[in-house]
């Protein structure tokens, strides 16, 4: 019993050390984004701070970086980690279109999207062809590119952090605690970008905690950090780039759209609850 209590104390000390390092490493870049310029370089640097914090923590604790779950795992978990965020992204915007909070992009909007990707004016491409090519490129090439930055986050959050939490908390506790910390870590940027801070803090926190349940599930099932990397990248691409580009905004319904939107919070909450129940039934 005494040894168990001491082990838990040491685990919490490790967790606090990691979180302290994340704050120290991230703070200068949060400052740079908010007070200097929201450069993608600063954003990319922030996303690698959890990984660096994890590496430093392991070094201090005399543990090897190779102790993290670098193995690829089973392909079915990789496939599901692509499919699930793509699926909930599509569902979110289908509901937005159905309920009239936004409209499916017309030919003119898709043509503008094609111009941004340099596809307009290539041969006799029509809007449908432009949309298919653009979605294919974003769903593959852009996901690979996005994975380079989500890898930094996921080495820290899912590769290291949740495994430390697992030593002292249940699956439910791990998912909620890690999700809240992950959400709080983003809050300084929300202050900069948000139009309605209170609403978007609420919806964003619901989204992140809900995603945490899903990503924790696939991380523990696969015993690999890679499903979380893929999941995170796909979610970002679909909810930030693909689906918004296919949607025409309707005046007065802005708060229903996007990754901080009400609809996305509702959809991810339902998915999160499903995976929470799934994990409990499996005694994960």
MARGUFI-833180 format. One record per atom (N, C-alpha, C, O): x, y, z; residue in one letter. Coordinates in pm, whole numbers, padded with zeros to 5 digits, always signed. Layout:
<keros>
XYZA ...
</keros>
This chain:
<keros>
+00083-00121+00000X +00000+00000+00000X +00086+00126+00000X +00061+00220-00076X +00189+00126+00087X +00277+00243+00096X +00350+00264-00036X +00363+00377-00083X +00396+00154-00096X +00465+00164-00224X +00372+00216-00332X +00413+00295-00417X +00245+00171-00330X +00147+00216-00428X +00122+00366-00416X +00116+00436-00516X +00108+00415-00292X +00087+00558-00269X +00206+00637-00317X +00190+00742-00379X +00327+00588-00289X +00448+00657-00332X +00459+00659-00484X +00502+00760-00541X +00422+00550-00549X +00426+00544-00695X +00330+00647-00757X +00362+00713-00856X +00212+00660-00695X +00115+00758-00744X +00167+00901-00727X +00149+00985-00814X +00233+00926-00613X +00292+01058-00591X +00397+01090-00697X +00401+01201-00750X +00480+00992-00727X +00584+01012-00827X +00523+01035-00965X +00574+01115-01043X +00414+00963-00994X +00347+00981-01123X +00291+01122-01134X +00307+01187-01238X +00226+01171-01028X +00172+01306-01031X +00282+01411-01044X +00264+01513-01110X +00396+01385-00980X +00510+01477-00994X +00559+01481-01139X +00594+01587-01191X +00559+01363-01204X +00599+01356-01345X +00500+01433-01432X +00539+01506-01524X +00371+01414-01403X +00267+01483-01479X +00280+01635-01463X +00272+01709-01561X +00301+01681-01340X +00314+01825-01315X +00441+01881-01379X +00441+01994-01428X +00548+01803-01379X +00671+01845-01446X +00646+01863-01595X +00685+01964-01653X +00581+01766-01656X +00549+01774-01798X +00464+01897-01830X +00493+01971-01923X +00359+01918-01751X +00269+02031-01776X +00340+02164-01754X +00316+02261-01827X +00427+02170-01654X +00504+02291-01631X +00594+02324-01750X +00608+02439-01789X +00655+02220-01806X +00741+02239-01923X +00660+02281-02044X +00703+02366-02122X +00540+02223-02061X +00454+02262-02174X +00421+02411-02165X +00430+02483-02265X +00384+02457-02046X +00351+02599-02028X +00472+02688-02057X +00461+02789-02126X +00587+02650-02003X +00708+02730-02021X +00750+02738-02168X +00791+02844-02215X +00740+02626-02238X +00781+02623-02379X +00680+02693-02469X +00718+02757-02567X +00552+02681-02436X +00447+02734-02522X +00426+02885-02507X +00397+02953-02605X +00442+02936-02386X +00409+03075-02356X +00472+03177-02450X +00402+03269-02493X +00602+03166-02484X +00660+03266-02576X +00591+03268-02713X +00578+03374-02774X +00549+03151-02760X +00485+03145-02892X +00340+03194-02885X +00291+03255-02980X +00272+03167-02772X +00140+03225-02754X +00150+03378-02756X +00069+03446-02818X +00249+03429-02687X +00270+03574-02685X +00296+03627-02827X +00241+03729-02867X +00381+03556-02901X +00415+03600-03036X +00293+03603-03127X +00277+03697-03205X +00206+03503-03117X +00087+03497-03201X -00011+03610-03166X -00066+03675-03255X -00031+03631-03037X -00130+03729-02991X -00079+03873-03007X -00156+03962-03042X +00050+03895-02982X +00102+04032-02979X +00188+04072-03098X +00210+04190-03122X +00237+03972-03174X +00320+04005-03289X +00245+03978-03419X +00196+04070-03484X +00237+03848-03456X +00170+03813-03581X +00135+03664-03577X +00218+03583-03536X +00012+03627-03619X -00027+03485-03614X +00036+03402-03725X -00034+03344-03808X +00166+03396-03727X +00239+03323-03830X +00223+03172-03813X +00214+03122-03701X +00220+03100-03925X +00213+02954-03921X +00337+02895-03856X +00333+02784-03803X +00448+02970-03861X +00571+02922-03795X +00550+02916-03645X +00590+02819-03581X +00488+03020-03589X +00461+03020-03445X +00363+02909-03407X +00378+02842-03305X +00261+02892-03491X +00162+02786-03465X +00229+02649-03470X +00205+02564-03384X +00313+02627-03570X +00385+02500-03580X +00476+02477-03461X +00488+02365-03412X +00540+02584-03414X +00628+02572-03297X +00548+02532-03173X +00591+02447-03095X +00432+02596-03156X +00346+02562-03042X +00309+02414-03045X +00310+02346-02942X +00275+02365-03163X +00229+02226-03175X +00338+02125-03145X +00309+02008-03117X +00464+02167-03151X +00573+02075-03116X +00618+02089-02971X +00701+02011-02924X +00564+02186-02899X +00602+02204-02759X +00568+02084-02670X +00650+02047-02585X +00449+02020-02686X +00422+01902-02603X +00522+01789-02624X +00560+01720-02529X +00566+01770-02748X +00665+01665-02775X +00797+01697-02706X +00857+01611-02642X +00843+01821-02718X +00969+01861-02655X +00959+01849-02504X +01053+01804-02438X +00844+01889-02448X +00822+01876-02304X +00828+01730-02260X +00883+01698-02155X +00771+01641-02342X +00774+01498-02312X +00917+01445-02315X +00958+01369-02228X +00994+01486-02417X +01133+01442-02428X +01216+01487-02308X +01295+01410-02254X +01198+01613-02268X +01273+01666-02153X +01233+01593-02025X +01318+01558-01943X +01104+01569-02008X +01055+01498-01890X +01114+01357-01882X +01159+01314-01776X +01115+01287-01996X +01174+01153-01999X +01321+01158-01963X +01371+01072-01889X +01391+01257-02015X +01534+01271-01986X +01557+01294-01838X +01644+01230-01777X +01480+01385-01778X +01494+01414-01636X +01465+01291-01551X +01531+01268-01449X +01367+01213-01593X +01326+01094-01519X +01411+00971-01551X +01387+00863-01497X +01509+00988-01638X +01598+00877-01672X +01533+00769-01755X +01571+00652-01748X +01433+00809-01834X +01364+00714-01921X +01397+00743-02067X +01429+00857-02102X +01389+00642-02151X +01427+00657-02291X +01310+00706-02376X +01195+00673-02350X +01342+00785-02476X +01241+00830-02572X +01181+00711-02646X +01065+00714-02688X +01260+00608-02662X +01213+00486-02729X +01105+00414-02649X +01041+00322-02700X +01085+00455-02523X +00982+00392-02440X +00842+00434-02482X +00744+00370-02442X +00831+00540-02562X +00700+00581-02614X +00653+00480-02719X +00733+00404-02774X +00524+00480-02745X +00466+00380-02835X +00480+00423-02981X +00385+00472-03043X +00601+00404-03034X +00631+00446-03171X +00584+00345-03275X +00577+00378-03394X +00552+00222-03233X +00510+00120-03329X +00385+00164-03404X +00301+00235-03349X +00373+00123-03529X +00262+00165-03614X +00129+00109-03567X +00026+00174-03583X +00130-00010-03510X +00006-00072-03466X -00068-00138-03582X -00017-00144-03694X -00188-00185-03554X -00267-00253-03657X -00332-00152-03751X -00377-00045-03709X -00335-00188-03879X -00386-00097-03981X -00532-00059-03960X -00573+00049-04000X -00610-00146-03897X -00753-00113-03881X -00772+00010-03794X -00866+00087-03813X -00682+00030-03697X -00694+00149-03612X -00653+00274-03688X -00709+00382-03665X -00558+00261-03779X -00520+00374-03864X -00637+00410-03955X -00669+00528-03971X -00699+00309-04015X -00813+00334-04106X -00927+00403-04033X -00983+00501-04082X -00962+00352-03914X -01071+00412-03838X -01036+00553-03792X -01123+00639-03782X -00907+00577-03765X -00865+00710-03722X -00868+00811-03835X -00866+00931-03811X -00873+00764-03958X -00899+00853-04072X -01050+00868-04092X -01100+00979-04109X -01119+00758-04088X -01261+00758-04123X -01346+00837-04022X -01432+00916-04063X -01324+00817-03893X -01410+00878-03791X -01411+01031-03798X -01519+01089-03805X -01295+01100-03796X -01301+01247-03804X -01354+01299-03937X -01419+01403-03942X -01325+01226-04047X -01382+01265-04176X -01535+01252-04170X -01607+01338-04221X -01582+01144-04110X -01725+01117-04099X -01795+01222-04015X -01900+01274-04055X -01739+01256-03896X -01809+01353-03814X -01799+01495-03873X -01885+01579-03846X -01695+01520-03952X -01687+01648-04022X -01797+01662-04126X -01861+01766-04137X -01817+01556-04203X -01922+01556-04306X -02060+01564-04242X -02145+01641-04288X -02083+01487-04136X -02213+01492-04067X -02242+01631-04015X -02354+01680-04027X -02141+01695-03957X -02159+01831-03904X -02211+01925-04010X -02306+02000-03986X -02150+01923-04127X -02190+02018-04231X -02315+01975-04306X -02388+02060-04358X -02343+01846-04311X -02472+01803-04366X -02586+01859-04281X -02686+01906-04335X -02568+01854-04149X -02671+01909-04060X -02680+02061-04073X -02789+02118-04068X -02566+02125-04091X -02566+02270-04112X -02643+02305-04239X -02722+02400-04239X -02621+02230-04345X -02693+02255-04472X -02842+02225-04457X -02927+02302-04503X -02873+02113-04392X -03012+02071-04377X -03092+02174-04296X -03205+02207-04333X -03035+02223-04188X -03107+02317-04101X -03092+02463-04144X -03144+02553-04078X -03022+02485-04254X -03016+02619-04310X -02919+02715-04242X -02931+02836-04259X -02824+02662-04165X -02723+02749-04102X -02611+02783-04201X -02526+02867-04174X -02613+02716-04314X -02520+02741-04423X -02572+02668-04545X -02656+02579-04533X -02523+02706-04661X -02569+02642-04785X -02454+02572-04856X -02339+02615-04848X -02487+02463-04924X -02386+02393-05003X -02333+02488-05110X -02409+02556-05178X -02202+02491-05123X -02137+02584-05216X -02191+02569-05358X -02210+02457-05406X -02215+02680-05423X -02258+02678-05563X -02136+02674-05654X -02022+02669-05606X -02159+02675-05783X -02050+02664-05880X -01951+02779-05866X -01830+02760-05880X -02003+02897-05840X -01915+03015-05828X -01820+03001-05709X -01702+03033-05720X -01873+02953-05596X -01790+02936-05477X -01683+02830-05499X -01569+02847-05456X -01720+02721-05564X -01624+02614-05591X -01517+02661-05688X -01400+02623-05676X -01555+02744-05784X -01457+02801-05877X -01356+02886-05803X -01236+02881-05832X -01404+02965-05705X -01313+03046-05624X -01219+02957-05545X -01100+02988-05531X -01271+02846-05494X -01188+02748-05423X -01082+02692-05518X -00966+02676-05481X -01123+02663-05640X -01030+02613-05740X -00919+02712-05771X -00804+02673-05793X -00954+02843-05773X -00853+02946-05797X -00747+02944-05687X -00628+02958-05714X -00791+02928-05563X -00699+02925-05450X -00600+02810-05462X -00486+02821-05418X -00644+02700-05521X -00559+02581-05536X -00491+02576-05673X -00421+02480-05704X -00512+02680-05753X -00448+02684-05883X -00509+02589-05985X -00444+02554-06084X -00634+02548-05963X -00698+02451-06053X -00783+02519-06160X -00815+02458-06262X -00820+02644-06136X -00907+02713-06231X -00832+02742-06361X -00720+02792-06360X -00897+02710-06471X -00835+02738-06600X -00754+02622-06655X -00694+02634-06762X -00753+02509-06582X -00681+02391-06632X -00773+02316-06728X -00869+02252-06684X -00744+02322-06856X -00825+02249-06954X -00970+02289-06946X -01003+02408-06945X -01056+02191-06940X -01201+02216-06938X -01262+02170-06805X -01376+02123-06802X -01186+02184-06696X -01237+02141-06566X -01363+02219-06530X -01365+02341-06535X -01467+02145-06492X -01589+02209-06444X -01586+02212-06290X -01499+02149-06230X -01679+02283-06226X -01677+02293-06080X -01678+02158-06009X -01613+02142-05905X -01752+02061-06064X -01756+01929-06001X -01617+01864-06002X -01574+01807-05902X -01549+01872-06116X -01414+01816-06127X -01318+01887-06034X -01234+01823-05971X -01331+02019-06026X -01245+02097-05936X -01266+02052-05792X -01170+02033-05718X -01392+02036-05753X -01422+01994-05616X -01364+01856-05586X -01306+01835-05480X -01378+01762-05681X -01327+01625-05661X -01175+01627-05647X -01121+01562-05557X -01107+01700-05736X -00961+01707-05731X -00915+01773-05601X -00823+01724-05535X -00979+01884-05565X -00940+01957-05445X -00959+01872-05319X -00871+01867-05234X -01074+01805-05308X -01101+01721-05191X -01002+01606-05184X -00955+01569-05076X -00970+01547-05300X -00874+01437-05304X -00735+01481-05257X -00669+01410-05181X -00693+01599-05303X -00561+01651-05264X -00558+01687-05116X -00463+01654-05044X -00661+01755-05071X -00666+01795-04930X -00678+01673-04839X -00619+01669-04731X -00754+01574-04883X -00775+01455-04801X -00656+01362-04796X -00653+01269-04715X -00557+01385-04881X -00437+01300-04881X -00311+01382-04854X -00250+01371-04748X -00273+01464-04951X -00150+01542-04939X -00155+01636-04819X -00059+01645-04743X -00268+01707-04803X -00278+01802-04692X -00281+01731-04557X -00228+01783-04459X -00342+01612-04552X -00342+01535-04427X -00200+01494-04390X -00161+01499-04274X -00122+01453-04490X +00019+01416-04464X +00097+01537-04414X +00174+01527-04318X +00075+01652-04478X +00144+01775-04435X +00102+01813-04293X +00186+01849-04210X -00027+01805-04266X -00078+01841-04133X -00025+01747-04025X -00008+01786-03910X +00001+01622-04064X +00052+01524-03968X +00189+01561-03914X +00227+01518-03805X +00264+01640-03990X +00397+01683-03944X +00388+01770-03820X +00479+01769-03737X +00279+01846-03806X +00262+01929-03687X +00179+01858-03580X +00207+01872-03461X +00076+01783-03621X -00002+01711-03520X +00084+01604-03451X +00056+01566-03337X +00187+01556-03520X +00279+01460-03457X +00340+01521-03331X +00354+01453-03230X +00377+01650-03338X +00436+01715-03222X +00342+01716-03103X +00384+01688-02990X +00216+01748-03127X +00119+01747-03019X +00098+01606-02966X +00096+01584-02844X +00082+01511-03056X +00042+01377-03014X +00153+01297-02947X +00124+01208-02868X +00278+01327-02978X +00387+01266-02902X +00372+01303-02755X +00391+01220-02666X +00338+01431-02733X +00322+01477-02595X +00193+01433-02530X +00194+01373-02423X +00080+01463-02595X -00050+01438-02531X -00088+01291-02527X -00117+01238-02420X -00089+01224-02641X -00131+01085-02645X -00014+00987-02631X -00032+00876-02580X +00106+01027-02677X +00219+00936-02667X +00274+00925-02526X +00321+00819-02486X +00268+01035-02451X +00325+01038-02316X +00221+01067-02208X +00206+00989-02114X +00150+01179-02221X +00066+01230-02113X -00042+01132-02068X -00054+01106-01949X -00119+01078-02162X -00231+00992-02120X -00182+00860-02059X -00253+00798-01980X -00061+00818-02097X -00009+00695-02037X +00035+00719-01893X +00027+00629-01810X +00082+00841-01863X +00111+00875-01723X -00018+00883-01644X -00027+00833-01532X -00119+00947-01702X -00249+00959-01634X -00312+00823-01609X -00380+00803-01509X -00289+00731-01701X -00348+00598-01688X -00299+00525-01563X -00366+00434-01514X -00185+00564-01512X -00129+00502-01391X -00208+00541-01266X -00202+00473-01164X -00283+00653-01275X -00352+00703-01156X -00501+00728-01177X -00574+00756-01082X -00549+00718-01304X -00689+00747-01333X -00750+00637-01421X -00679+00561-01487X -00883+00630-01419X -00955+00538-01506X -00957+00594-01648X -00910+00705-01671X -01010+00516-01744X -01023+00564-01881X -01103+00694-01885X -01066+00789-01954X -01213+00698-01810X -01296+00818-01807X -01217+00937-01752X -01221+01046-01808X -01146+00913-01643X -01067+01020-01583X -00957+01068-01674X -00932+01188-01685X -00889+00974-01741X -00783+01009-01836X -00838+01096-01948X -00779+01198-01982X -00950+01055-02005X -01008+01126-02119X -01052+01267-02081X -01026+01362-02154X -01119+01280-01966X -01167+01411-01923X -01050+01501-01884X -01043+01616-01929X -00960+01450-01801X -00849+01532-01752X -00759+01577-01867X -00726+01695-01878X -00721+01482-01953X -00633+01519-02065X -00705+01611-02163X -00644+01701-02221X -00835+01587-02182X -00912+01672-02272X -00922+01815-02222X -00908+01910-02300X -00945+01832-02091X -00953+01966-02034X -00819+02038-02044X -00814+02155-02081X -00711+01969-02012X -00578+02030-02021X -00548+02069-02165X -00497+02178-02192X -00580+01980-02258X -00558+02007-02400X -00638+02129-02445X -00590+02211-02523X -00761+02140-02394X -00846+02254-02427X -00788+02382-02367X -00775+02482-02438X -00753+02380-02237X -00699+02499-02171X -00574+02549-02242X -00550+02670-02252X -00496+02456-02291X -00371+02490-02362X -00399+02574-02486X -00314+02655-02526X -00515+02556-02547X -00553+02633-02666X -00618+02768-02631X -00626+02855-02718X -00662+02787-02510X -00744+02902-02475X -00680+03037-02508X -00751+03127-02555X -00548+03057-02484X -00490+03189-02520X -00513+03226-02667X -00530+03343-02699X -00512+03126-02755X -00535+03153-02897X -00682+03184-02924X -00713+03263-03013X -00772+03122-02848X -00914+03150-02865X -00945+03296-02831X -01029+03359-02896X -00877+03349-02731X -00897+03489-02694X -00865+03579-02813X -00932+03679-02838X -00760+03540-02887X -00717+03621-03002X -00813+03607-03120X -00844+03706-03186X -00860+03485-03146X -00937+03458-03268X -01089+03467-03250X -01160+03483-03349X -01139+03456-03128X -01283+03442-03107X -01359+03573-03124X -01310+03681-03092X -01481+03560-03176X -01574+03672-03183X -01665+03675-03061X -01707+03782-03017X -01696+03557-03008X -01777+03545-02887X -01701+03451-02793X -01716+03329-02800X -01619+03510-02706X -01525+03431-02627X -01595+03327-02539X -01555+03211-02539X -01698+03366-02467X -01766+03273-02375X -01825+03155-02450X -01806+03040-02410X -01898+03182-02559X -01959+03075-02637X -01853+02984-02696X -01865+02861-02687X -01750+03041-02755X -01650+02960-02823X -01560+02885-02725X -01512+02777-02757X -01537+02941-02606X -01466+02866-02502X -01546+02741-02467X -01490+02633-02450X -01678+02758-02456X -01765+02646-02417X -01770+02539-02526X -01747+02421-02499X -01799+02581-02650X -01810+02483-02759X -01676+02416-02786X -01670+02295-02808X -01568+02494-02784X -01436+02437-02811X -01398+02334-02705X -01343+02229-02737X -01427+02364-02579X -01395+02270-02471X -01474+02141-02486X -01421+02032-02464X -01601+02152-02524X -01682+02032-02547X -01623+01949-02661X -01613+01827-02650X -01583+02016-02769X -01523+01948-02883X -01395+01876-02843X -01377+01758-02875X -01307+01944-02774X -01176+01887-02740X -01189+01770-02643X -01122+01668-02660X -01273+01785-02542X -01292+01675-02447X -01357+01555-02516X -01320+01441-02490X -01452+01581-02604X -01517+01472-02679X -01415+01400-02768X -01412+01277-02772X -01332+01477-02839X -01227+01418-02921X -01129+01339-02835X -01077+01235-02877X -01104+01387-02713X -01012+01319-02623X -01058+01176-02593X -00977+01084-02586X -01189+01159-02574X -01242+01024-02549X -01213+00932-02668X -01171+00818-02650X -01235+00983-02788X -01214+00900-02909X -01066+00869-02928X -01030+00754-02953X -00981+00970-02915X -00838+00952-02940X -00773+00867-02831X -00683+00789-02860X -00819+00883-02707X -00768+00799-02599X -00806+00653-02624X -00727+00562-02601X -00929+00633-02671X -00975+00497-02701X -00883+00432-02804X -00834+00321-02782X -00860+00499-02918X -00780+00440-03024X -00632+00429-02987X -00562+00340-03034X -00584+00520-02902X -00445+00510-02858X -00425+00388-02770X -00329+00313-02789X -00514+00366-02675X -00501+00252-02586X -00529+00119-02659X -00465+00018-02631X -00623+00121-02751X -00653-00001-02826X -00537-00041-02917X -00504-00159-02927X -00478+00056-02981X -00371+00028-03078X -00234+00016-03013X -00141-00042-03070X -00222+00072-02891X -00092+00079-02822X +00010+00150-02911X +00127+00111-02918X -00037+00254-02978X +00045+00331-03071X -00001+00477-03068X -00119+00504-03047X +00092+00570-03090X +00055+00710-03094X +00010+00754-03234X -00045+00863-03250X +00032+00669-03336X +00004+00709-03475X -00144+00726-03507X -00176+00817-03584X -00235+00644-03455X -00377+00672-03482X -00419+00811-03437X -00499+00876-03504X -00366+00858-03324X -00399+00992-03275X -00343+01099-03369X -00408+01201-03393X -00224+01076-03422X -00163+01170-03517X -00250+01183-03641X -00280+01294-03685X -00291+01070-03697X -00376+01069-03817X -00511+01131-03787X -00560+01215-03863X -00572+01090-03677X -00703+01141-03637X -00701+01294-03627X -00787+01362-03681X -00602+01345-03558X -00589+01490-03535X -00573+01564-03668X -00636+01667-03690X -00487+01512-03755X -00462+01576-03884X -00588+01575-03972X -00623+01677-04031X -00654+01462-03979X -00776+01450-04062X -00885+01542-04009X -00952+01610-04087X -00903+01546-03878X -01003+01633-03819X -00977+01779-03855X -01069+01851-03893X -00852+01822-03843X -00817+01960-03877X -00845+01991-04024X -00901+02096-04056X -00807+01900-04111X -00823+01925-04255X -00970+01930-04294X -01011+02020-04367X -01051+01837-04245X -01192+01834-04285X -01271+01949-04224X -01356+02008-04290X -01244+01980-04097X -01328+02079-04031X -01277+02222-04052X -01351+02317-04029X -01151+02237-04094X -01096+02370-04117X -01086+02406-04264X -01093+02524-04299X -01069+02307-04352X -01040+02336-04491X -01144+02282-04589X -01194+02357-04673X -01177+02154-04580X -01264+02094-04682X -01409+02139-04667X -01466+02199-04758X -01468+02109-04552X -01612+02135-04537X -01647+02284-04536X -01747+02322-04597X -01570+02372-04470X -01602+02515-04479X -01596+02569-04622X -01674+02657-04658X -01503+02516-04703X -01490+02563-04841X -01609+02521-04926X -01637+02583-05029X -01678+02417-04884X -01797+02370-04956X -01925+02433-04904X -02035+02394-04943X -01910+02532-04815X -02026+02591-04749X -02030+02741-04768X -01930+02810-04751X -02147+02791-04804X -02170+02935-04812X -02235+02979-04681X -02337+02924-04640X -02176+03078-04617X -02226+03123-04488X -02360+03194-04503X -02386+03262-04602X -02443+03176-04402X -02571+03245-04395X -02561+03349-04283X -02520+03316-04171X -02598+03470-04312X -02586+03578-04214X -02664+03546-04087X -02781+03506-04092X -02598+03564-03974X -02663+03542-03845X -02645+03402-03789X -02689+03375-03678X -02580+03312-03865X -02564+03174-03817X -02417+03136-03802X -02382+03018-03799X -02330+03239-03792X -02186+03213-03787X -02144+03123-03671X -02050+03046-03681X -02217+03135-03559X -02178+03059-03440X -02209+02909-03452X -02170+02831-03365X -02277+02871-03558X -02304+02728-03580X -02195+02663-03664X -02190+02541-03674X -02108+02742-03724X -02010+02691-03820X -01872+02677-03759X -01842+02738-03656X -01788+02595-03824X -01647+02588-03789X -01615+02499-03671X -01704+02437-03611X -01486+02493-03637X -01441+02405-03531X -01482+02454-03393X -01482+02377-03297X -01518+02582-03382X -01569+02635-03256X -01720+02653-03260X -01779+02716-03172X -01783+02595-03363X -01926+02613-03382X -02012+02521-03297X -01967+02415-03252X -02135+02561-03277X -02228+02485-03195X -02255+02347-03254X -02259+02248-03181X -02273+02340-03388X -02307+02212-03450X -02194+02111-03433X -02219+01993-03405X -02070+02155-03450X -01956+02064-03435X -01947+02014-03292X -01913+01898-03269X -01977+02101-03194X -01976+02060-03054X -02081+01952-03028X -02054+01855-02957X -02200+01969-03085X -02307+01870-03065X -02268+01735-03125X -02283+01631-03061X -02216+01738-03248X -02181+01613-03317X -02066+01541-03247X -02074+01420-03224X -01961+01613-03212X -01847+01548-03146X -01885+01497-03008X -01833+01395-02963X -01976+01567-02939X -02022+01520-02808X -02089+01384-02820X -02066+01295-02738X -02172+01367-02922X -02240+01239-02944X -02137+01130-02973X -02147+01019-02920X -02039+01161-03058X -01934+01063-03087X -01853+01031-02961X -01820+00915-02936X -01822+01133-02884X -01745+01112-02761X -01817+01022-02663X -01757+00933-02603X -01947+01044-02646X -02027+00961-02555X -02031+00816-02603X -02025+00723-02523X -02041+00798-02735X -02042+00663-02790X -01911+00590-02757X -01914+00475-02714X -01798+00656-02777X -01671+00591-02751X -01644+00575-02602X -01572+00483-02562X -01699+00662-02520X -01688+00646-02375X -01760+00518-02331X -01705+00438-02255X -01883+00499-02379X -01958+00378-02345X -01889+00254-02400X -01886+00150-02335X -01834+00266-02519X -01764+00154-02583X -01642+00113-02499X -01618-00005-02477X -01568+00211-02452X -01448+00185-02373X -01484+00123-02236X -01416+00033-02188X -01591+00173-02174X -01634+00121-02044X -01676-00025-02057X -01642-00109-01974X -01751-00055-02165X -01795-00194-02186X -01678-00288-02207X -01683-00404-02169X -01572-00236-02268X -01453-00318-02298X -01352-00316-02183X -01245-00375-02193X -01388-00247-02074X -01297-00235-01959X -01159-00184-02001X -01056-00233-01955X -01159-00085-02087X -01034-00033-02141X -00959+00048-02034X -00851+00100-02060X 
</keros>
